[in-house]
Amino acid sequence: MNIIVIGPAYPWRGGIAHHTAVLAKNLEENHQVEVITFKRQYPKLLFPGKNQYDSGKKPADIKTNQLIDSINPFNWISVALKIRKKNTDLVIFAFSIPFMALCYGTIARIIKFNSKAKILFICHNVIPHERMLGDLQLIKYALKSGDYFIVQSKTVENELLKLVPKAKFRSVPHPVYEFFGHLTDKFFARKALNINSKNVILFFGYIRQYKGLMVLLDAMEEIASLKEPPLLLIVGEFYDNEEKYRKYIKNLGIEEYVRIFSNYVPNEIVNIFFSAADLVVLPYISATQSGITQIAYNFDKPVIASDVGGLAEIVIDGKTGYIVPPNNPTKLADAIIKYFDEEREQNFSDNVKIEKRKYSWEHFVETIEDLVK
């Protein structure tokens, strides 16, 4: 097939950009593939982070064109007409937020008009974590232009069917990210980060309110009473008020047990943080799925996660980690303490090595091919 993938991609940064790149690379094995991304992704006033660009290396060697202006309707028409001329069989949109819905929906409708092209949406999210007025109308506008849909958790499946009841879809797990490198020796990783603690917990990724970092900090207050408290590494750029978190850490009296790396982490050094950790914690208050789990699994790291969205579909309670109630610092603290007291790292890590085999990009691509057929 002649396939075009539309969505965030390098040089833009973030998990969905990574997903787009690796998907395109795997599709390229049997199809002609081109990625079309944004020349303007978000206006600066609407972007909560420090920088929209990825400072690391391109995650996959694919053909990428920066054509789309997310806020210019005339540009959407122009891009759609260019795609129509390419005799495309399938256009895949990476959908995650309502902000892109009007742009995607318009481009999709123009491409489809009186042509053979089919539209497939990969729904990273359907309903956003942080809602705004008019979201559902925008989402419906985009998704109702689709012929096929891929979802990666039961939560997203349910949300899709509420808005598009007759959607032709397949559910397939989010594949494991493998381009962040390999696990390195824990001793040398900790030495590189100047860490001397016996046990290390990792919270990784953009910091937003729904990700529940405050819950983890409250849990750390309880954990700090242990004889040898673990060190909490908070690694990622703040899309929330960073000073609020730093003050909270100080007020809880846990400063010596928390280390913050508050910048976007280039792909080339992600492995250092995961290699230094004994455990990855996702204390989310709400979620659909999380690419962080798949990064943790790439490095054979056990995960403790909240029972929200599709996280419990990936983290097998008592086998590859623990699932705890959301917004419950005491239960989270108990799970972390149990993990270290019972020395579960090796056993859980061995189980992760087995469990992650089912999360392959080959299976993901085969699911798309099967659905389109």
KETI-430260 format. One line per 10 residues: number of its first residue (from 1); for each residue x, y, z of C-alpha. Coordinates in Angstrom, 3 decimals, decimal comma. Layout:
BEGIN
NUM	X/Y/Z | ...
END
This chain:
BEGIN
1	0,000/0,000/0,000 | 0,910/3,630/-0,446 | 0,594/4,957/3,119 | 0,893/8,444/4,583 | 1,180/8,870/8,348 | 0,087/12,254/9,718 | 0,914/13,409/13,243 | 3,637/14,659/15,548 | 7,044/13,392/14,410 | 10,678/14,416/14,602
11	11,837/17,219/14,963 | 8,882/17,587/17,339 | 9,347/15,763/20,604 | 7,300/13,547/22,870 | 5,943/10,030/23,125 | 3,507/10,303/20,225 | 6,266/11,627/17,954 | 8,325/8,578/18,928 | 5,344/6,307/18,249 | 4,826/7,854/14,796
21	8,469/7,375/13,842 | 8,730/3,742/14,888 | 5,339/2,889/13,358 | 6,382/4,375/10,016 | 9,692/2,513/10,092 | 7,930/-0,810/10,661 | 5,251/-0,119/8,038 | 8,044/0,651/5,580 | 9,105/-2,994/5,518 | 6,117/-3,921/3,334
31	4,645/-0,611/2,143 | 5,567/2,720/0,629 | 5,442/5,153/3,565 | 5,732/8,894/4,024 | 5,313/10,883/7,250 | 3,735/14,320/7,142 | 4,116/16,374/10,288 | 3,725/19,983/11,369 | 5,668/23,043/10,385 | 3,802/24,721/13,259
41	2,527/22,280/15,882 | 1,350/24,604/18,661 | 1,403/28,395/18,882 | 3,936/29,362/21,548 | 1,200/30,823/23,761 | -0,535/27,437/23,959 | 2,549/25,310/24,617 | 3,129/24,701/28,361 | 6,726/23,475/28,119 | 10,089/25,100/27,533
51	10,692/23,922/23,969 | 8,711/21,926/21,388 | 11,729/20,479/19,589 | 13,584/17,223/20,219 | 17,248/17,899/20,919 | 18,202/14,254/20,426 | 18,831/12,171/17,349 | 16,066/11,219/14,946 | 14,560/7,970/16,319 | 14,109/6,340/12,910
61	15,389/6,948/9,386 | 12,132/7,794/7,633 | 10,987/10,325/5,073 | 9,347/13,211/6,966 | 7,861/16,383/5,513 | 6,927/19,365/7,667 | 3,859/20,684/5,871 | 0,961/21,259/8,267 | 0,169/24,507/10,064 | -2,129/23,471/12,904
71	-4,012/26,802/12,994 | -4,270/27,733/9,300 | -7,344/26,305/7,490 | -6,035/27,386/4,079 | -2,931/25,307/4,761 | -5,088/22,272/5,627 | -6,772/22,492/2,233 | -3,429/22,812/0,473 | -1,919/19,829/2,297 | -4,990/17,676/1,648
81	-4,886/18,463/-2,087 | -1,189/17,531/-2,219 | -1,959/14,196/-0,567 | -4,783/13,525/-3,050 | -2,267/13,821/-5,908 | -0,090/11,077/-4,369 | -2,612/8,328/-5,177 | -2,605/7,302/-1,522 | -4,292/4,087/-0,357 | -4,288/4,744/3,378
91	-3,810/7,845/5,516 | -3,074/7,211/9,188 | -3,691/10,032/11,681 | -2,061/9,949/15,133 | -4,879/11,423/17,223 | -4,472/12,440/20,868 | -5,956/15,872/21,648 | -8,976/17,966/20,568 | -6,684/20,820/19,490 | -5,782/18,820/16,360
101	-9,338/17,633/15,658 | -10,469/20,448/13,340 | -7,243/20,255/11,350 | -7,310/16,451/11,049 | -11,029/16,246/10,310 | -10,795/18,804/7,523 | -7,741/17,235/5,884 | -9,324/13,768/6,100 | -12,583/14,848/4,466 | -10,836/16,538/1,533
111	-8,586/13,497/0,988 | -11,558/11,116/1,008 | -13,796/13,111/-1,317 | -14,296/11,067/-4,485 | -11,049/9,121/-3,997 | -9,979/5,573/-3,100 | -8,057/6,714/-0,004 | -9,118/5,328/3,366 | -8,609/7,035/6,724 | -7,362/5,287/9,862
121	-7,084/6,967/13,248 | -4,647/5,672/15,849 | -6,387/6,857/19,007 | -3,718/7,502/21,620 | -6,518/9,210/23,539 | -10,119/9,976/22,672 | -11,357/11,966/25,667 | -8,589/14,300/26,926 | -7,295/14,146/30,497 | -7,894/17,877/30,908
131	-11,286/18,775/29,468 | -12,370/22,065/27,887 | -15,660/23,377/26,535 | -16,395/22,072/23,036 | -13,955/19,148/23,194 | -16,493/16,440/22,366 | -17,824/18,279/19,316 | -14,312/18,698/17,933 | -13,401/15,070/18,604 | -16,558/13,820/16,888
141	-15,818/16,025/13,868 | -12,413/14,413/13,450 | -13,236/10,805/14,229 | -16,378/10,641/12,095 | -14,166/11,158/9,052 | -12,409/7,872/9,816 | -12,933/4,503/8,146 | -10,882/2,504/10,641 | -9,559/2,940/14,175 | -6,782/1,476/16,306
151	-7,090/1,696/20,100 | -4,468/0,622/22,619 | -6,536/0,082/25,783 | -10,047/-0,886/26,853 | -10,617/2,622/28,218 | -9,943/4,235/24,825 | -12,065/1,572/23,119 | -15,039/2,471/25,321 | -14,548/6,186/24,702 | -14,373/5,645/20,936
161	-17,576/3,615/20,845 | -19,457/6,257/22,812 | -18,649/8,833/20,138 | -18,558/6,560/17,069 | -20,797/3,590/17,972 | -20,321/1,761/14,653 | -16,564/2,283/14,476 | -14,567/-0,421/12,680 | -11,673/-0,876/15,075 | -9,061/-3,218/16,486
171	-7,563/-3,105/19,954 | -3,842/-3,788/20,119 | -1,434/-3,024/22,991 | 0,991/-0,134/22,789 | 4,281/-1,707/21,614 | 7,501/-1,537/23,604 | 9,889/1,295/22,720 | 13,290/-0,139/21,801 | 15,132/2,863/20,370 | 16,129/4,306/23,768
181	19,083/1,956/23,906 | 19,853/-0,930/26,210 | 20,026/-1,543/29,917 | 23,410/-0,589/31,320 | 25,104/-1,564/34,565 | 23,199/-0,108/37,518 | 26,370/0,827/39,392 | 27,782/2,876/36,514 | 24,401/4,489/35,743 | 24,109/5,651/39,352
191	27,683/6,847/39,339 | 26,929/8,940/36,241 | 23,990/10,530/38,098 | 25,949/10,888/41,372 | 23,520/8,614/43,244 | 24,643/6,752/46,350 | 21,301/5,451/47,612 | 20,723/1,709/47,996 | 17,268/1,816/46,375 | 15,999/4,143/43,630
201	12,458/4,892/42,408 | 11,894/6,577/39,029 | 9,043/8,917/38,052 | 9,611/9,694/34,365 | 7,924/11,904/31,777 | 6,170/15,242/31,495 | 4,840/16,460/34,842 | 1,139/17,283/34,609 | -1,451/17,317/37,365 | -3,242/14,151/36,217
211	-0,012/12,141/36,485 | -0,289/12,200/40,267 | 3,196/13,251/41,313 | 1,717/14,883/44,419 | 0,319/11,486/45,427 | 3,772/9,952/45,107 | 5,294/12,760/47,175 | 2,747/12,107/49,936 | 3,687/8,427/49,769 | 7,361/9,402/50,062
221	6,580/11,171/53,327 | 5,466/7,809/54,746 | 8,365/5,931/53,144 | 10,871/8,441/54,560 | 10,347/6,962/58,031 | 12,112/3,760/56,953 | 15,649/3,027/58,110 | 16,948/3,282/54,526 | 14,426/5,264/52,449 | 14,739/4,933/48,661
231	15,670/7,919/46,537 | 12,947/9,261/44,256 | 14,161/10,452/40,853 | 11,729/12,875/39,202 | 12,814/13,141/35,575 | 10,991/15,248/33,011 | 9,875/18,703/32,028 | 7,196/20,404/34,112 | 3,969/21,251/32,285 | 2,646/22,275/35,685
241	4,043/24,809/38,171 | 7,471/23,424/39,115 | 7,853/25,691/42,136 | 4,624/24,302/43,602 | 6,164/20,828/43,680 | 9,473/21,996/45,092 | 7,709/23,819/47,925 | 5,600/20,754/48,624 | 8,714/18,577/48,855 | 10,249/21,042/51,297
251	7,103/21,247/53,427 | 6,972/17,445/53,642 | 10,574/17,381/54,835 | 11,690/14,869/52,182 | 14,211/16,964/50,252 | 17,105/14,572/50,917 | 15,118/11,690/49,407 | 14,084/13,434/46,192 | 16,187/14,394/43,159 | 14,650/16,444/40,330
261	15,910/16,569/36,725 | 13,472/19,087/35,294 | 14,422/19,065/31,623 | 13,357/17,107/28,576 | 15,577/14,037/28,319 | 17,152/13,369/24,877 | 16,650/9,831/23,564 | 20,358/9,020/23,875 | 20,446/9,290/27,687 | 17,023/7,917/28,659
271	18,661/4,552/29,370 | 20,834/6,055/32,128 | 17,833/6,978/34,282 | 16,035/3,675/33,770 | 19,233/1,691/34,322 | 19,808/3,515/37,626 | 16,313/2,686/38,916 | 15,039/-0,384/40,752 | 11,418/0,477/40,104 | 9,282/2,779/37,930
281	6,194/4,353/39,524 | 3,151/5,730/37,672 | 0,840/7,229/40,337 | -1,607/8,585/37,738 | -4,940/10,028/38,833 | -6,369/9,446/35,335 | -4,993/7,757/32,230 | -5,795/5,874/29,062 | -2,470/4,116/28,590 | 1,094/5,266/29,102
291	4,145/4,921/26,907 | 6,260/5,146/30,065 | 5,285/1,574/30,935 | 6,560/0,422/27,560 | 9,839/2,278/28,089 | 10,180/0,631/31,523 | 9,512/-2,784/29,986 | 12,171/-2,146/27,357 | 14,654/-1,917/30,222 | 13,100/-4,901/32,086
301	11,973/-2,636/34,926 | 9,005/-3,513/37,160 | 6,256/-0,909/37,478 | 3,901/0,178/40,241 | 0,905/1,933/38,693 | -2,503/3,298/39,631 | -5,570/1,316/38,629 | -6,715/3,832/36,007 | -7,275/3,566/32,269 | -5,434/0,687/30,657
311	-2,459/0,583/33,033 | -3,704/-2,592/34,734 | -3,868/-4,248/31,304 | -0,080/-3,871/30,979 | 1,187/-4,076/34,573 | 0,313/-7,546/35,907 | -0,348/-7,170/39,630 | 2,015/-9,312/41,691 | 3,911/-10,441/38,592 | 5,479/-7,482/36,741
321	4,710/-4,929/39,451 | 1,795/-3,818/41,586 | -1,498/-2,085/40,828 | -2,741/0,294/43,527 | -5,876/2,428/43,953 | -5,527/5,916/42,434 | -5,044/8,964/44,649 | -4,156/6,818/47,672 | -0,691/7,679/49,056 | -0,880/5,068/51,840
331	-1,582/2,151/49,479 | 1,117/3,414/47,123 | 3,620/3,656/49,980 | 2,682/0,144/51,154 | 3,306/-1,273/47,668 | 6,702/0,424/47,363 | 7,760/-0,733/50,828 | 6,573/-4,288/50,097 | 8,519/-4,313/46,829 | 11,798/-3,497/48,547
341	11,182/-5,478/51,778 | 10,388/-8,645/49,833 | 13,202/-8,026/47,323 | 10,920/-8,519/44,306 | 13,100/-6,804/41,706 | 14,729/-9,890/40,163 | 11,534/-11,951/40,069 | 9,431/-9,127/38,636 | 12,139/-8,206/36,145 | 12,278/-11,791/34,866
351	8,500/-11,714/34,427 | 8,728/-8,410/32,508 | 11,153/-10,051/30,043 | 8,515/-12,674/29,302 | 5,472/-10,373/29,349 | 6,914/-7,776/26,984 | 7,223/-10,269/24,130 | 3,564/-9,728/23,260 | 4,102/-5,958/22,739 | 5,832/-6,070/19,368
361	5,674/-3,553/16,522 | 5,290/-6,451/14,102 | 2,003/-7,409/15,787 | 0,891/-3,754/15,766 | 1,494/-3,422/12,011 | -0,168/-6,778/11,272 | -3,248/-5,588/13,150 | -3,477/-2,469/10,971 | -3,056/-4,541/7,804 | -5,717/-7,017/8,916
371	-8,173/-4,257/9,796 | -7,754/-2,474/6,452 | -8,139/-5,733/4,517
END
